[in-house]
Amino acid sequence: MQIPYGRQTIDEEDIWAVTRILKSDYLTTGPMIPEFEKTIADYTGAKYAVALANGTAALHAACFAAGIGPGDEVITTPLTFAASANSVLYCGGTPVFADVDERTYNLDPKDVRKKITNKTKAILPVHLAGQPCDMDAIHSLAKEYNLTVIEDGAHALGSEYKGRKIGSISDMTTFSFHPVKPVTTGEGGMVTTDSRELYERLCLFRSHGITRDGKRMARNDGPWFYQQVDLGFNYRITDIQCALGISQMKKLDFFLSRRRELVERYNEAFAGCTDIITPYQLPQTNSGWHLYIIQVKNHNRRRVFEKLRENGIGVNVHYIPVYMHPYYQEHGYQNVHCPKAENIYLRIISLPLYPGLSDEEQEYVIVKVKESIYEAI
Ligand SMILES: *Cc1c(COP(=O)(O)O)cnc(C)c1O
């Protein structure tokens, strides 16, 4: 048996949606892009959404739109995929790592406060595993110090904070549509915002910094005219991908309910195991459960991990604290320590969780987890 930790769910409707576009006039920059953007904006409750080539491009665009540049500090979590912090580096800014809350594994607002300096420009919280961060506390810090908030919602499409969908709360929120994420376009990303100004900057950045908007151009030679007014990239997504995204969004609520069902079964199965710490959920939040992360005792982790891999179970570790990577160690982060994040890193294992995981497969995972923990003791 081979069970991955995450996997896309594609049906005939998705396949039809994509092949229909292959036979149409536009493979890219056609009508599917604004339709997908509207689908995500409507779903999250944001005014605007800008689709991009991938989630990393979305983060890069958001940092650009926020005006992050050399000398600016952006506070983020070490327990994330490298892209969250890299996007700050792309803009010439400096990621600053604050420690996490031991229960949620998300940014601890108390430690964020300690890391604020007069160079801090933004806070970049990541909703790890789909578990929403303490956004009220983060927003009150942002207000107090006049900071932009960019949420990395790569895990959190469909997650809710105090009754609001992630994507509608902060200045900007980014999403990823990589195959393991809540819905997929193959590769793809999105930024949501309520700000017209940020929306326009995001659109500019996605396509070379080129505009055809008369209001933005210094002059206008005629109907063929356009001007490059900033330095952007080709971060466009295709119509083929957006057609898949639109089709996938019709199934998101089903995907979320199946994930929640699987999480409840895991929680029940491990409730009596004193050697496993199951995920904690912050009150007044509703996680989309992108990942199911358990903690096992430090000295058992490698053995348990290896044992599960030997049994064909694609466990993973989310994440190695970003500043521990050689690139960061070689670029000024050798003395950075977030003790809670480092401790969590030593103990965590992500178990398989995706809508297509069957009850039988999950049962097999549960048995093997218990077996391997018992053997490791
Ligand atoms: C997947 C992911 C990204 C990057 O998204 P891509 O679409 O792979 O570029 C960024 N942040 C987090 C937390 C992610 O999990």
PDBQT file of the ligand as one rigid body, heavy atoms in Angstrom, charges set to zero:
ROOT
HETATM    1  C1  LIG A 401       2.603  25.751  -0.845  1.00  0.00    +0.000 C 
HETATM    2  C2  LIG A 401       2.982  26.904  -0.015  1.00  0.00    +0.000 A 
HETATM    3  C3  LIG A 401       3.481  28.095  -0.554  1.00  0.00    +0.000 A 
HETATM    4  C4  LIG A 401       3.888  28.247  -1.986  1.00  0.00    +0.000 C 
HETATM    5  O1  LIG A 401       2.949  27.924  -2.911  1.00  0.00    +0.000 OA
HETATM    6  P1  LIG A 401       3.388  27.412  -4.369  1.00  0.00    +0.000 P 
HETATM    7  O2  LIG A 401       2.100  27.439  -5.108  1.00  0.00    +0.000 OA
HETATM    8  O3  LIG A 401       3.953  26.045  -4.209  1.00  0.00    +0.000 OA
HETATM    9  O4  LIG A 401       4.382  28.382  -4.913  1.00  0.00    +0.000 OA
HETATM   10  C5  LIG A 401       3.680  29.165   0.293  1.00  0.00    +0.000 A 
HETATM   11  N1  LIG A 401       3.455  29.075   1.613  1.00  0.00    +0.000 NA
HETATM   12  C6  LIG A 401       3.017  27.937   2.175  1.00  0.00    +0.000 A 
HETATM   13  C7  LIG A 401       2.770  27.909   3.641  1.00  0.00    +0.000 C 
HETATM   14  C8  LIG A 401       2.789  26.820   1.383  1.00  0.00    +0.000 A 
HETATM   15  O5  LIG A 401       2.376  25.677   1.956  1.00  0.00    +0.000 OA
ENDROOT
TORSDOF 0
